Amino acid sequence: MTTPSAGARQSHEYPHRVLLMVTGRTPQVVTETLYALACRPGPGERRFVPTEIHLITTAEGAQDARIALLDPKDGWFQRLCAASSVVRPRFRTRFRGATHASITV
């Protein structure tokens, strides 16, 4: 990781932070990535908590994301938020042609 130049803004200083991910039938990679960025930053790094998460996936992957990630009771996002300091997100989803899932937190 490079050191930011003097006067450069850090990612947490931006009000709009997007995490763009490409997934297939394994939506758990989304929660694993979010956990690593938000809960386990590297030495000298600050937490990165996105304000939006965009998934580009297949039709089957979009369905898997709805079931595994977004279920309000048992979804992995809910579990991650309950077990960590990540703020529990509110979700708005759009599935464009069942191939691009846009999840806004």
N, C-alpha and C positions, 0 to 999 in steps of 0.2 A: 504494500500500500504506500502510495506517495504522500508526502506531507503537503497539506494545502498551503498555497502561497499567502503571504500577509494580506489581509483584507478580504480574502475569499470567504464566502458564506459556507457554513457547514450545512449538511442535509437537514438537520433538525430545525434550522432557522427558516426553512421554506414552509409556507402554509399549505402548499399543495405538493404532496410527495406520492409518486406513483410507483408501484411495484408491478412490472410487466413480466408475466411468466408464460411459458409454453408447457402444457401438460398433455398427457395422453390419458390412460386409464388409471393413473396413479396420483390422485389429488392430494395424497398425504405429503408430497413434496412441497406443497404450498405452505402447510402448517410447519413443516420442518424448517423451511427457509425463513418464514416469519419469526419463528422461535429464535433461530440463529441471529437474525438481524436485530430483533427487539429485546431479546433476553440475554444473549450471550455475545456481545460485541467483543472483538479482538482487543488485545492490549493497546491502550491509547486511543481507542475508537469510542464514539458515542453510540447510544442506541439509535436505531433507525426504525421508526414506526410509520408505515405508509398511511396516507389518508385515503388512498384508493388502491385496490388490487385488481388488475386486469388479467384474465386468463384467456389464452388462445388455445383451443382444444378441439377435439373431434366431437361429433354428436354424442357418442357414447361417453366421452370424457366429461361433457357438460352435464349429462345425467348423473354420472358418478359424483361430480362436484356438488350438485344439488343435494344428493343423498348423504354423502360422507362429510362434507364440509359445512353445509348450511342448515342442516336440521336444527331447529331452535332448541331442542331438548338434548339430543345426542351428537350433534355435529362437532367435528374436531375443532372448529373455531371457537365454539362455546367452551369446550374442554380446555383449550389453550388459555383462553381469557380467565377462566375460573381458577386455573392452576398457576397463573403468572401475574405480573404487573401490567400486562397489556390490557388496555381499556376495552371493555366489551363492546364490539362494534354493532352498529345497526346496518342491516344489509338492504341494498336495493340491487336486484339482479336484472340483467337484460341478456337474453340469448338471441344473438343475431344469426338467423339461419341455423340455429343449433350448433354453431361452430365457434362462436366467440362469446365467452361468458364474461361479463363485466360486473365485478363485485365492488361496490363502493362502501368503504368503512367510515 
